């Protein structure tokens, strides 16, 4: 009987760290570690809902994301639309290969600003 990687608490509940800096205007960096799936996306959304995006850049550092499914993609699209509606910007930093493939398969890569 193999172990289920989704049973690991580190993949079921992402660690959320918020670091605010203003190198060239209002910029918030949210670092996410773990899986972005239907179990964890509500926690990320609850955190981003508390942030003001009006004229700001929200950077999601996704370098420690281990898995992203359609729930994660939907959350990113919703956040992108919110940022756009509030004259803000969403930037995705260090998106893992698996998540990039998901964006490519769904034809949504060009909708996002990606940073290394």
CORLINLIN-V597724 format. One record per backbone hydrogen bond with DSSP energy under -1.0 kcal/mol. NH is the residue of the N-H (numbers start at 1). CO is the residue of the C=O. Records with the same first field share a line. If there is no record, write none. Layout:
# CORLINLIN-V597724
NH = CO + CO
This chain:
# CORLINLIN-V597724
7 = 4
11 = 8
12 = 8
13 = 9
15 = 33
17 = 31
19 = 29
21 = 27
27 = 21
28 = 57
29 = 19
30 = 59
31 = 17
32 = 61
33 = 15
34 = 64
35 = 11
36 = 67
41 = 37
43 = 40
44 = 40
45 = 41
46 = 42
47 = 43
48 = 44
49 = 45
50 = 47
51 = 48
55 = 86
56 = 53
57 = 26
58 = 89
59 = 28
60 = 91
61 = 30
62 = 93
65 = 62
66 = 34
69 = 36
73 = 69
74 = 70
75 = 71
76 = 72
77 = 73
78 = 74
79 = 75
80 = 76
81 = 77
82 = 78
83 = 79
84 = 80
85 = 81
86 = 82
87 = 84
88 = 83
89 = 56
91 = 58
92 = 113
93 = 60
94 = 115
100 = 96
101 = 97
102 = 98
103 = 99
104 = 100
105 = 101
106 = 102
108 = 103
111 = 108
112 = 109
115 = 92
